[in-house]
Every structure is written in structure tokens, then in C-alpha cells.
Amino acid sequence: MTALTELTLTAMRAGLAAREFSARELTTAHLEAAEAARALNAFITLTPDHALAAAEAADAALARGAAGPLAGIPIGHKDLFATAGIRTTAASRMLADFVPTYESTVTARLLAAGAVPIGKLNLDEFAMGSSNESSAFGPVVSPWRAGNCDEALVPGGSSGGSAAAVAARLVAAATGTDTGGSIRQPAAFCGVVGIKPTYGRCSRFGIVAFASSLDQAGVLARTVADAAVVLEAMAGFDPRDSTSLPEPVPPWSARLSADLTGRRVGIPVEYRADGMDEAVERLWAEGARWLQDAGAQVVDVSLPHTAQALPAYYVIAPAEASSNLARYDGVRYGLRVVPEGGGLMEMYEATRAAGFGPEVRRRILIGTYVLSAGYYDAYYAKAQRVRTLIARDFAEAFRVCDLLLAPTAPTGAFPLGAKSADPIAMYLNDVFTVPASLAGLPAISVPAGLDARGLPLGLQLIGRPLDEQGVLDAALAIETRAGFCASPARWWGDDSGPS
């Protein structure tokens, strides 16, 4: 029999329904896999007691015929989602011992659907990064290796722990958050599916804030169908989130179709960037042919302000981060450092210096600068005007097409430490994902091929607001034709990795 951890989420649901195995057996298999994979450092906190209790409840619900849509399915949560009674760190020393008394809306909805939470997954500190190297708990290591090389690779970021855990078969699916590409880029690097829905589709209540006008919860999973099932369970209006959209959640998984007859797919000409891997360019062209084979018409479109998207993002996001992270001052909760003989101001300074890592400090400084008197209009206000122009570009493009096809990232995964000393080079990883985030559009990365080193590459599909169905359908068309079935060769073991 196929190992339980190798099954897709859809296959797990079918096996549980047929009583081929129990939720407890499925959960135990994933807990053992997670314990054996400590070399990846994908988890900050494992929660075996919570997981086994949830599995027992799922088995009872299945026996009664009253199971939820995710009953017994082992999942992981990015450690940015508040989980009642379970440590929630945001991968920062600032919150290293923070245990919330409340549950985020997203995780509460997944619990109500019967999902089994295996643990809290590692990320870039406060979700700020593109490689998952800025975590206070150490970097996540990709389960992939390039060819016969043993060099450790990044899993992408900030949802790198989520992507690595799904790719390594430690969980069936995982939650993530996407501010400028933090679900889609790690999904591409790790060879899994990652979807960011329309801004406001999933509640932000209980998610540690980075940039409030950009942050959006989403899903990482093995297949498009798996992602659709999980997204359905976690999406929906929440009155506790003022940005939550009062829209019904369609049955995306039941309506999935790879038939794109009558659809028009746009190829943004400005996305042909310098430095893009030739394998990415070839795969992009192949993706367009796959969509044509599925019945779509492919047309070129223009998004003229694409080049301004990344600079605008790295003004807006740090500005909002500067404001959001002002609450971590050592007074109300989290880390408190009081120098001997120091007063209130010294406590503020010492706490923030000790609690925040270099990347978070860099973004707070940038954000504070662009919001300061004399610079607000020159930087922040101008970036917001550019954001409006970028959203207008997408609206104009969608007059002539239904979806957009683009690469997810300009290259495949790179070695740990390769870009740590050059923040600009690191930020350029988001060049293809940031525009959709600024416009609040649904977007998905689907694994579609391998580069010359044998590492995964993803294709990205961007849709109109609230058209998650169109995005999922087109992703399914690519998934079906790409036939991507590669998985990382297991190199990790029980005795290696961080203590």
C-alpha cells in the first residue's frame, strides 16, 4: 500500500471515508515524518497532543457520518496565525514565548472543518523575507537538492516552512500568508501549489500583521484540487476584520474544470525580465501552449507600470510594517528588556533592539523614513499613486482577457546564504508576484517543470477580483498537461538538524 504520507489530500479524504485507515493512523504517520525531518527545520512547534486529540474526534465524526470536509486531514499552520493555547512566535524573539488566548478565524474554520493541526511552521521573521533565512529559530532548508549536489537550498519565503513541509510530505496541506508573493514564490521553489485569493477573501483576524493592506491568507498543497478544498474551508466573511469581503464562498472544488474553451489568457509583455532563467522562459511558452490546448485563446497584453511595482511595494510594505510593529514595545506583551538603571525610553530601545532581527529592523527604518515629515509625499504618497496605476493596468488588461499567465519567480531555488548580503537581489525574487498583491488579485503558482539543475519551477496565473474559480481551472489545465510528478529525494534523517 502507498505510504499514508504520500497520498494527496483528496486521496486521504477518500481513504478515510472508505475506512481504509483511521485519522489516528494518518496523523501518527505524519507526526513521525515530521519528527524524522528535523533537519529541514520546517516546524517551530510540533503539537502531537493536539493533533491526536483532533484525530480521535475526526474518527468519531466519521463513524457517526457527521464529518467535516477536512476531517482527519493533517495540516500545518504558518506560525503567524494565532492558535489558542499554542505558542505563536512569528519566528521572532519578540514573541518567542507568546501563547494566545484566542484563535485566528482561518485556523478556527479549519478546526471546525475537522482538520488535524500537526504544528506551527517556520517562516521569515514577521513574514519579512523571500528565503526563510531571517527566522529567529534558524533557516528552513529546502527538501530539494540540485542534481548530485549536497548544497543546502532555500525553500523560498516567507511561507518557506509551509512549502517545505508540504513538499517533504510532512503535512497534506499548510496555511500561508502572502504579502508580496510569500505563498507563490516558495510554492514554486518547492514544487507545490500555492494560492493567494482575492484580498479580503480570508479573514486577517488573528494573523500577526506585517502590511495590513497587502497581507492575505492562502494555501499550499500538493495539487490544485487539494488547494481548492482547503481554501473553501478557510474563506468567507468575518465581521471581526474590517477588510473582509461580504461575499459567499463558491464550491470551487466541485466546479473545477480543465476545459478553458472560450477563455482568453493574456501574456504580459513587460514580465520578460532581464536575468530570467532560460528554463523559465521556455516553460512560460510551454504553459501558453498548454492553455491553448485546453481551449483558451492566448493574447499579448501590456501592464505598463510593472517596472514600478517592486519599488512601490518596498515603500508601502515597510511603511505599514513600521506602523504595525510599533506595538512591540515591551509594555503590553512579548519580550521585555530593561537595562540596569534604565528608564522607559531605554526599555523601548533595548527591547526592540533585542527582539527584532536585522531584516525586520531594516524594514522598520525604511518605513519610518518614508512616513516621516518631509518625505511622506515624496515616497509613501507617490507609491500609493503608483499602486493605483498598477491596479488600473490590470483592469485594462482584463478588458481583453480573463486571466494572465506569467512565471512565478525569475529562477529556481538558490543556495542558503547566496543573497543574504544583498537585500536588493533578494527583493528581486518578488518581481513577478508583487504586482498582483498590490492590486489585491487572486493568483496561484502551479509546479510545471524542472530547471537544468533538476529543481522545480512554477507558473503563475492571475485572475480578476473574486475569480478564484478561473484561476484554479487554468491551474488545473496546466497541472494536467505538465504532469509534474517530481518529488524531492529524501536525504534528511532522524539524527541531523537543529536541536
FIMARLUM-625133 format. One record per residue (C-alpha): residue in three letters; x, y, z; residue number from 1. Coordinates in Angstrom, 1 decimal. Layout:
N
['ALA' [X Y Z] NUM] ...
//
This chain:
499
['MET' [0.0 0.0 0.0] 1] ['THR' [1.2 3.5 -0.7] 2] ['ALA' [2.6 5.2 2.4] 3] ['LEU' [0.0 7.3 4.0] 4] ['THR' [2.1 10.4 3.8] 5] ['GLU' [2.5 10.0 0.0] 6] ['LEU' [-1.3 10.3 -0.6] 7] ['THR' [-2.7 13.6 -1.8] 8] ['LEU' [-5.3 15.3 0.4] 9] ['THR' [-8.0 14.2 -1.9] 10] ['ALA' [-6.9 10.6 -1.7] 11] ['MET' [-6.7 10.9 2.1] 12] ['ARG' [-10.3 12.1 2.2] 13] ['ALA' [-11.4 9.1 0.1] 14] ['GLY' [-9.4 6.6 2.2] 15] ['LEU' [-10.8 8.0 5.4] 16] ['ALA' [-14.4 7.9 4.1] 17] ['ALA' [-13.9 4.3 2.9] 18] ['ARG' [-12.4 3.4 6.4] 19] ['GLU' [-9.2 2.1 4.7] 20] ['PHE' [-7.3 3.7 7.5] 21] ['SER' [-8.1 5.9 10.5] 22] ['ALA' [-7.5 9.5 11.2] 23] ['ARG' [-5.3 8.5 14.1] 24] ['GLU' [-3.2 6.3 11.8] 25] ['LEU' [-2.9 9.1 9.3] 26] ['THR' [-2.0 11.6 11.9] 27] ['THR' [0.6 9.3 13.5] 28] ['ALA' [2.3 8.7 10.2] 29] ['HIS' [2.6 12.5 9.6] 30] ['LEU' [3.8 13.2 13.2] 31] ['GLU' [6.5 10.5 12.7] 32] ['ALA' [7.5 12.0 9.4] 33] ['ALA' [7.8 15.5 10.9] 34] ['GLU' [9.9 14.2 13.8] 35] ['ALA' [12.2 12.5 11.3] 36] ['ALA' [12.6 15.6 9.2] 37] ['ARG' [14.0 18.0 11.9] 38] ['ALA' [17.0 18.6 9.5] 39] ['LEU' [14.6 20.7 7.4] 40] ['ASN' [13.7 23.0 10.4] 41] ['ALA' [10.2 23.4 8.9] 42] ['PHE' [8.4 23.4 12.3] 43] ['ILE' [8.9 25.8 15.1] 44] ['THR' [6.4 23.9 17.4] 45] ['LEU' [5.0 20.4 16.9] 46] ['THR' [1.7 19.7 18.7] 47] ['PRO' [1.3 15.9 18.9] 48] ['ASP' [-1.2 16.0 21.8] 49] ['HIS' [-3.5 18.5 20.0] 50] ['ALA' [-3.1 16.5 16.7] 51] ['LEU' [-4.0 13.1 18.3] 52] ['ALA' [-7.0 14.6 20.1] 53] ['ALA' [-8.3 16.1 16.9] 54] ['ALA' [-7.7 12.8 15.1] 55] ['GLU' [-9.7 10.9 17.7] 56] ['ALA' [-12.5 13.5 17.3] 57] ['ALA' [-12.4 13.1 13.5] 58] ['ASP' [-12.6 9.3 13.7] 59] ['ALA' [-15.7 9.6 15.9] 60] ['ALA' [-17.2 12.1 13.5] 61] ['LEU' [-16.5 9.8 10.5] 62] ['ALA' [-18.1 6.9 12.4] 63] ['ARG' [-21.2 9.0 13.0] 64] ['GLY' [-21.4 10.2 9.4] 65] ['ALA' [-21.1 13.8 10.6] 66] ['ALA' [-17.5 14.5 9.5] 67] ['GLY' [-16.5 17.9 8.2] 68] ['PRO' [-14.8 18.4 4.7] 69] ['LEU' [-11.3 18.1 6.2] 70] ['ALA' [-12.0 15.5 8.9] 71] ['GLY' [-8.8 13.7 9.8] 72] ['ILE' [-6.6 15.6 7.4] 73] ['PRO' [-3.1 16.5 8.8] 74] ['ILE' [-2.2 20.2 8.2] 75] ['GLY' [0.3 22.7 9.4] 76] ['HIS' [-0.1 26.4 10.2] 77] ['LYS' [2.4 29.1 9.4] 78] ['ASP' [3.4 30.4 12.8] 79] ['LEU' [1.8 33.8 12.0] 80] ['PHE' [-1.7 32.5 12.8] 81] ['ALA' [-2.8 32.9 16.5] 82] ['THR' [-3.6 29.5 17.9] 83] ['ALA' [-5.3 29.4 21.4] 84] ['GLY' [-3.1 27.7 24.0] 85] ['ILE' [-0.3 27.1 21.4] 86] ['ARG' [2.8 29.2 21.1] 87] ['THR' [2.6 31.7 18.3] 88] ['THR' [6.0 33.3 17.6] 89] ['ALA' [6.0 35.0 14.1] 90] ['ALA' [9.5 33.5 14.0] 91] ['SER' [10.7 36.3 16.2] 92] ['ARG' [12.5 36.6 19.5] 93] ['MET' [9.9 39.4 20.3] 94] ['LEU' [7.2 36.8 20.5] 95] ['ALA' [9.2 33.7 21.3] 96] ['ASP' [7.1 32.8 24.4] 97] ['PHE' [3.7 34.3 23.4] 98] ['VAL' [0.8 32.0 23.9] 99] ['PRO' [-2.5 33.5 22.6] 100] ['THR' [-5.8 33.0 24.4] 101] ['TYR' [-7.7 33.3 21.1] 102] ['GLU' [-7.8 31.6 17.7] 103] ['SER' [-7.4 33.2 14.3] 104] ['THR' [-10.5 33.0 12.1] 105] ['VAL' [-8.7 30.9 9.5] 106] ['THR' [-7.4 28.3 11.9] 107] ['ALA' [-10.8 28.2 13.7] 108] ['ARG' [-12.6 27.5 10.5] 109] ['LEU' [-10.1 24.7 9.6] 110] ['LEU' [-10.6 23.2 13.0] 111] ['ALA' [-14.4 23.3 12.6] 112] ['ALA' [-13.9 21.5 9.2] 113] ['GLY' [-12.2 18.7 11.1] 114] ['ALA' [-8.5 19.4 10.1] 115] ['VAL' [-5.8 17.9 12.4] 116] ['PRO' [-3.2 20.6 13.3] 117] ['ILE' [0.3 18.9 13.3] 118] ['GLY' [2.2 22.0 14.4] 119] ['LYS' [3.3 25.6 13.7] 120] ['LEU' [5.6 26.1 10.7] 121] ['ASN' [8.7 28.2 10.4] 122] ['LEU' [8.8 31.5 8.4] 123] ['ASP' [10.8 34.6 7.8] 124] ['GLU' [10.6 36.8 10.9] 125] ['PHE' [7.2 38.6 10.9] 126] ['ALA' [6.9 37.3 7.3] 127] ['MET' [9.6 39.6 6.0] 128] ['GLY' [11.7 37.8 3.5] 129] ['SER' [12.0 35.7 0.3] 130] ['SER' [14.1 32.9 1.5] 131] ['ASN' [13.1 31.9 5.1] 132] ['GLU' [16.6 32.7 6.4] 133] ['SER' [15.6 35.5 8.7] 134] ['SER' [13.7 33.4 11.3] 135] ['ALA' [14.9 33.7 14.9] 136] ['PHE' [14.6 29.9 15.0] 137] ['GLY' [17.0 29.3 12.2] 138] ['PRO' [16.6 28.9 8.5] 139] ['VAL' [14.3 26.4 6.8] 140] ['VAL' [16.2 24.1 4.5] 141] ['SER' [14.5 23.0 1.3] 142] ['PRO' [13.9 19.3 0.9] 143] ['TRP' [15.2 19.6 -2.7] 144] ['ARG' [18.8 19.2 -3.8] 145] ['ALA' [20.3 20.3 -7.1] 146] ['GLY' [21.4 17.3 -9.2] 147] ['ASN' [24.1 15.3 -7.2] 148] ['CYS' [25.0 18.4 -5.2] 149] ['ASP' [24.6 18.4 -1.4] 150] ['GLU' [24.4 22.2 -1.1] 151] ['ALA' [21.5 23.3 1.1] 152] ['LEU' [18.9 25.4 -0.8] 153] ['VAL' [16.4 27.9 0.4] 154] ['PRO' [12.7 26.9 0.3] 155] ['GLY' [11.6 30.5 -0.6] 156] ['GLY' [9.8 32.8 1.8] 157] ['SER' [8.2 33.9 3.8] 158] ['SER' [6.0 30.8 3.9] 159] ['GLY' [9.1 28.6 3.5] 160] ['GLY' [8.2 26.2 6.3] 161] ['SER' [4.8 25.6 4.9] 162] ['ALA' [6.1 24.9 1.4] 163] ['ALA' [8.9 22.7 2.7] 164] ['ALA' [6.5 20.7 4.9] 165] ['VAL' [4.1 20.0 2.0] 166] ['ALA' [6.9 19.1 -0.4] 167] ['ALA' [8.5 16.7 2.1] 168] ['ARG' [5.1 15.0 2.8] 169] ['LEU' [5.1 16.2 6.5] 170] ['VAL' [1.6 17.6 6.1] 171] ['ALA' [-1.2 17.2 3.5] 172] ['ALA' [-1.5 21.0 3.2] 173] ['ALA' [-0.5 24.1 5.0] 174] ['THR' [-1.7 27.6 5.6] 175] ['GLY' [0.5 30.5 4.5] 176] ['THR' [0.3 34.3 4.1] 177] ['ASP' [1.1 36.3 1.0] 178] ['THR' [2.0 39.9 1.2] 179] ['GLY' [4.1 40.3 -1.9] 180] ['GLY' [4.5 36.7 -3.1] 181] ['SER' [5.1 34.8 0.2] 182] ['ILE' [2.9 31.8 -0.8] 183] ['ARG' [3.5 31.7 -4.5] 184] ['GLN' [7.3 32.0 -4.6] 185] ['PRO' [8.0 29.3 -2.0] 186] ['ALA' [5.4 27.1 -3.7] 187] ['ALA' [7.4 27.5 -7.0] 188] ['PHE' [10.7 26.8 -5.3] 189] ['CYS' [9.4 23.6 -3.5] 190] ['GLY' [7.3 22.2 -6.4] 191] ['VAL' [3.9 22.6 -4.8] 192] ['VAL' [0.7 24.5 -5.5] 193] ['GLY' [0.3 27.8 -3.7] 194] ['ILE' [-2.8 30.1 -4.0] 195] ['LYS' [-3.3 33.6 -2.7] 196] ['PRO' [-7.0 34.5 -3.0] 197] ['THR' [-8.5 38.0 -3.6] 198] ['TYR' [-7.6 40.4 -0.8] 199] ['GLY' [-10.4 40.1 1.7] 200] ['ARG' [-11.5 36.5 0.8] 201] ['CYS' [-9.9 35.2 4.0] 202] ['SER' [-10.1 36.9 7.3] 203] ['ARG' [-7.0 38.6 8.7] 204] ['PHE' [-8.3 38.3 12.3] 205] ['GLY' [-5.7 36.6 14.4] 206] ['ILE' [-2.9 36.9 11.9] 207] ['VAL' [0.2 38.7 13.1] 208] ['ALA' [0.2 41.8 10.9] 209] ['PHE' [3.0 42.8 8.5] 210] ['ALA' [1.4 45.1 5.9] 211] ['SER' [-2.3 45.3 6.5] 212] ['SER' [-3.4 46.4 3.1] 213] ['LEU' [-1.5 43.5 1.5] 214] ['ASP' [-1.5 40.6 3.9] 215] ['GLN' [-3.7 37.7 2.7] 216] ['ALA' [-4.0 34.1 4.0] 217] ['GLY' [-3.9 31.3 1.5] 218] ['VAL' [-3.0 27.6 1.0] 219] ['LEU' [-0.1 25.5 0.0] 220] ['ALA' [-0.9 21.9 -1.1] 221] ['ARG' [0.2 19.1 -3.4] 222] ['THR' [-2.4 19.6 -6.1] 223] ['VAL' [-4.8 22.2 -7.4] 224] ['ALA' [-7.8 20.1 -6.2] 225] ['ASP' [-6.3 19.8 -2.7] 226] ['ALA' [-5.8 23.6 -2.5] 227] ['ALA' [-9.3 24.3 -3.6] 228] ['VAL' [-10.8 22.1 -0.8] 229] ['VAL' [-8.7 23.8 1.9] 230] ['LEU' [-9.4 27.3 0.6] 231] ['GLU' [-13.1 26.7 0.6] 232] ['ALA' [-13.0 25.7 4.3] 233] ['MET' [-11.0 28.8 5.4] 234] ['ALA' [-12.5 31.6 3.3] 235] ['GLY' [-15.6 33.7 4.0] 236] ['PHE' [-16.8 36.9 5.5] 237] ['ASP' [-15.7 37.8 9.1] 238] ['PRO' [-17.2 40.8 10.9] 239] ['ARG' [-14.1 41.0 13.1] 240] ['ASP' [-12.0 42.0 10.0] 241] ['SER' [-13.0 45.4 8.5] 242] ['THR' [-11.3 44.4 5.2] 243] ['SER' [-13.2 41.1 4.9] 244] ['LEU' [-15.4 40.8 1.8] 245] ['PRO' [-19.1 40.1 2.4] 246] ['GLU' [-19.1 37.6 -0.5] 247] ['PRO' [-20.3 34.0 -0.5] 248] ['VAL' [-17.7 31.2 -0.9] 249] ['PRO' [-18.4 29.3 -4.1] 250] ['PRO' [-17.9 25.5 -4.2] 251] ['TRP' [-14.6 25.8 -6.1] 252] ['SER' [-13.5 22.2 -5.7] 253] ['ALA' [-16.8 20.8 -7.1] 254] ['ARG' [-16.7 23.2 -10.0] 255] ['LEU' [-13.1 22.5 -11.0] 256] ['SER' [-12.7 22.1 -14.8] 257] ['ALA' [-9.6 22.0 -17.0] 258] ['ASP' [-11.7 23.0 -20.0] 259] ['LEU' [-10.9 26.6 -20.9] 260] ['THR' [-12.9 26.9 -24.0] 261] ['GLY' [-13.9 30.5 -24.6] 262] ['ARG' [-11.4 31.9 -22.1] 263] ['ARG' [-8.7 34.4 -23.1] 264] ['VAL' [-5.3 34.3 -21.4] 265] ['GLY' [-3.1 37.3 -21.5] 266] ['ILE' [0.7 37.2 -21.6] 267] ['PRO' [2.1 40.4 -20.0] 268] ['VAL' [4.9 41.5 -22.3] 269] ['GLU' [6.6 43.5 -19.5] 270] ['TYR' [7.2 40.4 -17.5] 271] ['ARG' [10.1 39.4 -19.8] 272] ['ALA' [12.7 40.5 -17.3] 273] ['ASP' [16.5 40.6 -17.6] 274] ['GLY' [18.2 37.8 -15.8] 275] ['MET' [15.4 35.4 -16.1] 276] ['ASP' [16.5 31.8 -16.3] 277] ['GLU' [16.2 30.4 -19.9] 278] ['ALA' [14.3 27.4 -18.5] 279] ['VAL' [11.7 29.7 -17.0] 280] ['GLU' [11.2 31.4 -20.4] 281] ['ARG' [10.8 28.1 -22.1] 282] ['LEU' [8.4 26.8 -19.5] 283] ['TRP' [6.3 30.1 -19.8] 284] ['ALA' [6.0 29.5 -23.6] 285] ['GLU' [5.1 25.8 -23.0] 286] ['GLY' [2.5 26.9 -20.4] 287] ['ALA' [0.8 29.2 -23.0] 288] ['ARG' [0.7 26.2 -25.4] 289] ['TRP' [-0.9 24.0 -22.7] 290] ['LEU' [-3.6 26.6 -22.1] 291] ['GLN' [-4.3 26.8 -25.9] 292] ['ASP' [-4.6 23.0 -25.9] 293] ['ALA' [-7.2 23.4 -23.1] 294] ['GLY' [-9.3 25.6 -25.3] 295] ['ALA' [-8.0 29.1 -24.4] 296] ['GLN' [-7.0 31.9 -26.7] 297] ['VAL' [-3.7 33.4 -25.8] 298] ['VAL' [-3.1 37.1 -26.5] 299] ['ASP' [-0.3 39.6 -25.6] 300] ['VAL' [-1.3 42.3 -23.1] 301] ['SER' [0.5 45.3 -21.6] 302] ['LEU' [0.9 46.1 -17.9] 303] ['PRO' [2.9 49.4 -18.4] 304] ['HIS' [3.7 50.1 -14.8] 305] ['THR' [5.2 46.7 -14.0] 306] ['ALA' [8.7 48.1 -13.5] 307] ['GLN' [7.4 50.5 -10.8] 308] ['ALA' [5.6 47.7 -8.8] 309] ['LEU' [8.6 46.5 -6.8] 310] ['PRO' [9.8 49.9 -5.8] 311] ['ALA' [6.3 50.9 -4.8] 312] ['TYR' [5.9 47.7 -2.8] 313] ['TYR' [9.1 48.3 -0.9] 314] ['VAL' [7.9 51.7 0.2] 315] ['ILE' [4.3 50.7 1.1] 316] ['ALA' [5.0 47.4 2.8] 317] ['PRO' [7.8 48.8 5.1] 318] ['ALA' [5.7 51.8 5.9] 319] ['GLU' [2.8 49.6 7.1] 320] ['ALA' [5.2 47.3 8.9] 321] ['SER' [6.7 50.3 10.8] 322] ['SER' [3.2 51.2 12.0] 323] ['ASN' [2.1 47.7 12.8] 324] ['LEU' [5.3 46.7 14.7] 325] ['ALA' [5.2 49.9 16.9] 326] ['ARG' [3.1 47.9 19.3] 327] ['TYR' [6.0 45.7 20.3] 328] ['ASP' [7.5 48.0 22.9] 329] ['GLY' [8.0 45.7 25.9] 330] ['VAL' [4.9 47.1 27.7] 331] ['ARG' [1.9 45.1 26.8] 332] ['TYR' [3.1 41.7 25.8] 333] ['GLY' [6.1 39.9 24.2] 334] ['LEU' [9.7 40.4 25.1] 335] ['ARG' [10.8 43.0 27.7] 336] ['VAL' [14.4 44.0 28.2] 337] ['VAL' [15.1 46.6 30.9] 338] ['PRO' [18.7 47.7 31.2] 339] ['GLU' [20.0 48.2 34.7] 340] ['GLY' [19.2 51.7 35.8] 341] ['GLY' [17.3 52.4 32.6] 342] ['GLY' [14.0 54.2 32.3] 343] ['LEU' [11.1 53.8 29.9] 344] ['MET' [12.9 55.0 26.8] 345] ['GLU' [15.9 52.8 27.5] 346] ['MET' [13.5 49.8 27.9] 347] ['TYR' [11.9 50.6 24.5] 348] ['GLU' [15.2 50.8 22.8] 349] ['ALA' [16.7 47.7 24.4] 350] ['THR' [13.5 45.6 23.9] 351] ['ARG' [13.2 46.4 20.2] 352] ['ALA' [17.0 46.0 19.5] 353] ['ALA' [16.9 42.6 21.2] 354] ['GLY' [13.6 41.4 19.8] 355] ['PHE' [13.8 42.3 16.1] 356] ['GLY' [16.3 40.7 13.7] 357] ['PRO' [18.3 42.6 11.0] 358] ['GLU' [15.7 42.3 8.2] 359] ['VAL' [12.8 43.5 10.4] 360] ['ARG' [14.9 46.4 11.7] 361] ['ARG' [15.8 47.3 8.1] 362] ['ARG' [12.2 47.5 7.1] 363] ['ILE' [11.1 49.4 10.2] 364] ['LEU' [13.8 52.0 9.4] 365] ['ILE' [12.7 52.3 5.8] 366] ['GLY' [9.1 52.5 6.7] 367] ['THR' [9.7 55.1 9.4] 368] ['TYR' [11.7 57.2 7.0] 369] ['VAL' [9.2 57.2 4.2] 370] ['LEU' [6.4 58.2 6.6] 371] ['SER' [8.4 61.0 8.3] 372] ['ALA' [7.6 64.7 7.8] 373] ['GLY' [9.1 66.0 4.6] 374] ['TYR' [9.3 62.6 3.0] 375] ['TYR' [5.7 61.3 3.2] 376] ['ASP' [4.6 62.9 -0.1] 377] ['ALA' [7.9 62.2 -1.9] 378] ['TYR' [7.8 58.5 -1.1] 379] ['TYR' [4.7 57.0 0.5] 380] ['ALA' [2.0 59.1 -1.2] 381] ['LYS' [3.7 58.7 -4.6] 382] ['ALA' [4.0 54.9 -4.1] 383] ['GLN' [0.2 54.8 -3.4] 384] ['ARG' [-0.4 56.6 -6.6] 385] ['VAL' [1.7 54.1 -8.5] 386] ['ARG' [-0.3 51.3 -6.8] 387] ['THR' [-3.5 52.9 -8.2] 388] ['LEU' [-1.9 52.9 -11.7] 389] ['ILE' [-0.9 49.2 -11.4] 390] ['ALA' [-4.4 48.3 -10.4] 391] ['ARG' [-5.7 50.3 -13.4] 392] ['ASP' [-3.2 48.4 -15.7] 393] ['PHE' [-4.7 45.1 -14.6] 394] ['ALA' [-8.3 46.4 -15.1] 395] ['GLU' [-7.4 47.4 -18.6] 396] ['ALA' [-5.8 44.1 -19.4] 397] ['PHE' [-8.9 42.2 -18.1] 398] ['ARG' [-10.9 44.1 -20.8] 399] ['VAL' [-9.3 41.9 -23.4] 400] ['CYS' [-8.6 38.7 -21.4] 401] ['ASP' [-9.9 36.6 -18.5] 402] ['LEU' [-6.6 35.5 -16.9] 403] ['LEU' [-2.9 36.3 -17.1] 404] ['LEU' [-0.1 33.8 -17.3] 405] ['ALA' [3.4 34.6 -16.1] 406] ['PRO' [6.4 33.0 -14.4] 407] ['THR' [6.2 32.8 -10.6] 408] ['ALA' [9.9 33.6 -10.0] 409] ['PRO' [12.8 34.5 -12.3] 410] ['THR' [14.8 31.5 -11.3] 411] ['GLY' [14.6 28.3 -9.3] 412] ['ALA' [15.8 28.0 -5.7] 413] ['PHE' [19.2 29.3 -4.7] 414] ['PRO' [21.7 28.2 -2.0] 415] ['LEU' [21.3 29.3 1.6] 416] ['GLY' [23.3 32.5 2.1] 417] ['ALA' [23.7 33.2 -1.6] 418] ['LYS' [21.7 36.5 -1.4] 419] ['SER' [21.8 37.3 2.3] 420] ['ALA' [24.3 40.1 1.9] 421] ['ASP' [22.4 41.8 -1.0] 422] ['PRO' [18.9 42.9 0.0] 423] ['ILE' [18.1 44.2 -3.5] 424] ['ALA' [19.0 40.9 -5.1] 425] ['MET' [16.8 39.2 -2.5] 426] ['TYR' [13.9 41.6 -3.1] 427] ['LEU' [14.1 40.9 -6.9] 428] ['ASN' [12.7 37.4 -6.3] 429] ['ASP' [9.3 39.1 -5.9] 430] ['VAL' [9.4 40.9 -9.2] 431] ['PHE' [6.6 38.7 -10.8] 432] ['THR' [4.4 38.3 -7.7] 433] ['VAL' [4.3 41.8 -6.2] 434] ['PRO' [2.0 43.4 -8.9] 435] ['ALA' [-0.9 41.1 -8.2] 436] ['SER' [-0.5 41.7 -4.5] 437] ['LEU' [-0.6 45.5 -4.9] 438] ['ALA' [-3.8 45.1 -6.9] 439] ['GLY' [-5.4 42.6 -4.5] 440] ['LEU' [-5.9 40.0 -7.2] 441] ['PRO' [-6.2 36.2 -6.8] 442] ['ALA' [-3.1 34.4 -8.0] 443] ['ILE' [-1.8 30.9 -8.0] 444] ['SER' [1.6 29.1 -8.6] 445] ['VAL' [1.4 25.7 -10.0] 446] ['PRO' [4.5 23.4 -10.5] 447] ['ALA' [5.1 22.8 -14.2] 448] ['GLY' [8.7 21.7 -14.8] 449] ['LEU' [12.3 21.5 -13.7] 450] ['ASP' [15.3 23.7 -14.4] 451] ['ALA' [18.7 22.4 -15.7] 452] ['ARG' [19.6 21.6 -12.1] 453] ['GLY' [16.6 19.4 -11.6] 454] ['LEU' [14.8 21.9 -9.3] 455] ['PRO' [11.1 22.9 -9.6] 456] ['LEU' [9.8 25.8 -11.5] 457] ['GLY' [6.3 27.3 -11.2] 458] ['LEU' [3.9 29.1 -13.5] 459] ['GLN' [1.7 31.8 -12.1] 460] ['LEU' [-1.9 32.6 -13.1] 461] ['ILE' [-3.6 35.9 -12.1] 462] ['GLY' [-7.3 36.5 -12.2] 463] ['ARG' [-9.9 39.1 -11.9] 464] ['PRO' [-11.1 40.1 -8.4] 465] ['LEU' [-13.1 37.2 -6.9] 466] ['ASP' [-12.4 34.9 -9.8] 467] ['GLU' [-10.6 32.2 -7.8] 468] ['GLN' [-12.6 29.6 -9.9] 469] ['GLY' [-11.0 30.9 -13.1] 470] ['VAL' [-7.5 30.8 -11.6] 471] ['LEU' [-8.0 27.3 -10.2] 472] ['ASP' [-9.4 26.0 -13.5] 473] ['ALA' [-6.5 27.3 -15.5] 474] ['ALA' [-4.0 26.0 -12.9] 475] ['LEU' [-5.7 22.6 -13.3] 476] ['ALA' [-5.3 22.7 -17.0] 477] ['ILE' [-1.6 23.3 -16.6] 478] ['GLU' [-1.3 20.7 -13.9] 479] ['THR' [-3.0 18.1 -16.1] 480] ['ARG' [-0.8 18.8 -19.1] 481] ['ALA' [2.5 19.4 -17.3] 482] ['GLY' [2.2 16.0 -15.5] 483] ['PHE' [4.6 17.3 -12.8] 484] ['CYS' [5.2 14.3 -10.5] 485] ['ALA' [8.8 15.0 -9.3] 486] ['SER' [9.4 15.0 -5.6] 487] ['PRO' [12.5 15.6 -3.5] 488] ['ALA' [14.8 12.6 -2.9] 489] ['ARG' [14.8 12.0 0.8] 490] ['TRP' [18.2 13.0 2.3] 491] ['TRP' [17.1 14.0 5.8] 492] ['GLY' [17.1 11.7 8.8] 493] ['ASP' [16.3 11.3 12.4] 494] ['ASP' [19.6 12.4 13.9] 495] ['SER' [20.5 15.5 12.0] 496] ['GLY' [19.2 19.1 12.2] 497] ['PRO' [18.8 21.7 14.9] 498] ['SER' [18.2 20.6 18.5] 499] 
//
